[in-house]
Amino acid sequence: MDRDDLRTRLEVRDVTLRFGGLTALNEVSFDVKDGEILALIGPNGAGKTALLNSITGYYRPTGEILFDGEKVNGLPPAKIAHRGIARTFQNLALFTGMSTLSNVMSGRHLFFKTGVLSSFVNFGPGHAEEIRQRRVAEEIIDFLEIEPVRHSVVGALPYGMRKRIELGRALAQEPKLLLLDEPMAGMSMDEKEDIARFILDIHEERKIPIILIEHDMGVVMDIASWVVVLDFGIKIFEGRPQDVKRNPEVIKAYLGQE
């Protein structure tokens, strides 16, 4: 199917973000289509994470960000999460003193209808709801193959495993759009292959569109269906992965720096 025939989930329109005299994003525009993996690439300082922070409400850019046709920029992060946008972070943001299961369960807070306190009561509607939410969390733990560490304290686990747990917490929010900020950074080759496999499984089995920030061009070529390249906050390329390496601006700004 042609990309133009796919449903548009996210629209970024002329998004500009400034910090004093520094322009982090300059009139950036692109779309994310239903079910695709869009790789957002560029050198360090290009504005990639600033763009994710703008989409999720941590920054307030000018321009428009539309999700399922409704403007979301200007909304607080919690309301954007309720709309169905979930993310992982470049630097791990897990509860290191809690177990794997508890961390994944924390992603279910959007769905607790009886309140967080009542979910700790071992009877009544709060207990029943905790069982329902735990069932979802356990399914995600099985999906990401982290059953052996479900009760382990996260802070004692290897870095690659913690990255997988953070992905699980994001999935627990049942996202309609998933933003992954360098999910493979600092990993061994085997760990990267595992995460790439899970990203493809999310794409193929759960049909969730994904924005992926990634520096490894091999990974981008293998799993992305569309690529947007930023340099100094400006979009310099948008297109198919196989066309990236042939673009002179990309070669100059990004690939030439490797």
N, C-alpha and C positions, 0 to 999 in steps of 0.2 A: 504494500500500500504506500502511496506517495505521502510524504510528510505533510503536505498541505491538506490532505484529506483527514488527518487525525484531529481529534478534539484538542483545543488549546486549554491547558489547565492553569498556566501562569503566564501573565503578560508583564514584562518590564518595559516601561515606556519613558524614555528620556530621563532616566534616574541620575541625579547629580547629588553628590555628597561632599560637603566642605567642612573642614576643621580649621577655622580661622582663615589663614591665607593658603592652606593646603587643600587641593582638590583631590579627594580620594577616588571619586567616580565622576565622570564627565559625560552626561547625556548618553548613558548606556541603555540600549534597547535590545530585547530578544524575547522569544517565546519558549515555553516548555510544553511539549505535546504529551498527550495521554500515553502512558506506558513506556516512554523513552528514557534512556540514560544520557543526560547531557553533561559532558565534561567541561568544566570551567578551568581553563589553564592560563598560565602566564608566569613571568618571573616573580620573585619575591617583591612584595610591595606594589603589585599590579592592581590591587583592590578587590581580590577574590573574596576574602573573608569579610571585608567591609560590605560587599554586595549581599552575602548571606545574612549578615547582621541587619541589613536594611530590609530584606525580605521578611525576617522574623521579628521585626519591630524593635530591635535593640538600638538602631540608629533611625533618625528621621530625615530621610532625603527629600528633595523636591522631585517632581515628576510623579508618575503613577505606577503602582504595583497592583495588578488585578489578579485575584485568585478565584477561579470559577466565575469570572465576570464581575466580581465585586472588589472594590478598592480596599486594600488591607493596610497600605502604609498610612501611618498615623494612629493605628490601633496599638494597644499595649501588647507585649509578647504573649501574655496568657490568652488573650482573645484570639490572636493569630493561631496559637496552638489549638484552641478549641475549633477553629475553622478547618483544621486538618493538616497543618504544616509542622513537621517534626524535624529535628536535626541532631547531628552529633557535632562535637567540638574538636578543634585542632589540638587543644590541650585537654586531656581527660577531665571530665566534670562529674565523676562518680562519687558516691558516698563510700569512702574507703574503709570505714569502720563497720560497714554493713555487709551482709551476704550478697551473693549473686542474685538469689531470688528476690531479696528485698529491693535491690537496685532495679531489677526489671519491673517489680511491682510498683515502684515509684512512678513509672511511666503510665500507670493505670489511674493516677489520681484524677484525671479528667472524667473518669467514668463512675466514680463513687458518688452515689446519689444519697446515701444516708449519712455522709459526713465522715471525715477521717477518724474522729474519736470513736464513733460507734463501731467502726470496723474492727476495733481491738476488743470488743465485747464478745464473749464466747457464746452468745445466744441471741435470738431475735434477728431482725432484718439486717443488722450490721454484719453479723456473722455469716449469714447466707450470702450476702453480697461479697464479702471477702473471699468466700469459696469460689464464687463465679469469677471474680477477677484473678484469683490465683490460678484457676484453670487456664485462662488465657496466657498468663505469664509462663506457666509450665510448658504450654505448647510452643511458645517462642524459644524457650530454653532448649527444647528438643530440636526445633528447627535449626538452631545455631550450633547444635552439638556441644553444648556446655553442661550437659547433665552431671558429669563427674564433679563439677565445682559448684553445683547449685547452692550448697550450704556453706561454701568456703567464704572467708572474709576477703573482700575484693582487694584490699590493700596489700595482701600477701600473695596475690596472683601475678604471673608474668604479664608484662606489658601487652603483648599480643592478645592474651586472653581478656584483659581489661578492655581493649578496644572492641572486642567482640561483644562483651557485656554492654558497652555503651550503645552499640548498634541495637542490641536487644531491647534496651530501655526506650530507644526511639521507636522501634517497631511496636512496642506495647501501647503507644499512643494511637495505633491504628491510623497511620497517616495517609492522606490522599496525595501528599507530596513529601518526599524525603530528601533532606539536604545533608550531604556527607562532606565534612571539612577535613580533608586529608586523612581518611580512615586507615590508610596503610603506612603513614609516616612512621619511620623508625622501626619497621618490621623486617624480619628476615624474609628471604624469598619464599619459603614454605608458608609463612604466616600471610604474606601478600596473596599467595595463590588461594589460600582458604578464604580470605575476605572477598577476593574477586569472585570466587565461586558463590558465596552467599549473596553478593550484590546481584549477580546474574539470576540466582534463584528467586530473589525478591522481585526482580523485574519480570521473570517468566511466570512464576506461580502466583504472585500477589498483584501483579499488574500495577505496581506503584511507580509513577514517574519519579526520577531521581536526578538531582543536581549533584555532581561529584567534583570536588576540587582534588586534583591529583597532579603530581609532578612527574611521575613515571610515565613516559610516553608509550612504553610498551603496553602498560595497563590500559591507557586511553585507547590505543589502537585496537586492543582486544575486546573491550567491553562497551565502549561508548558508541552511541548511534548518531550523536550530533556534538559538535564542539564549538564553544565560544572562547575566544582568546582575548584577554585584557593585557594592556601595557600602560602603566602610569594612569590607570583609571579610565582608559579609552578602549572601546571595543575595536580591535584591529582586524578580526577575522571571525566569520561564522560559517560553518558548513560541515561537510562530512569528514570523518576522521582521516580518510585516505587523501583528502585534499590539503590537510594541515601542513604537511612537510614540504609541499610544493609552493606554499605561499611565501613570497619574498619578505613581507613584513614580519611574519611569524619567525622565519629563519633568523632575521636580524634581531628581533626583540627577545626571542625565547630559545629556540632550538640552537642558535649560534652560541648561547652562553653555556651549553652543556660541556 
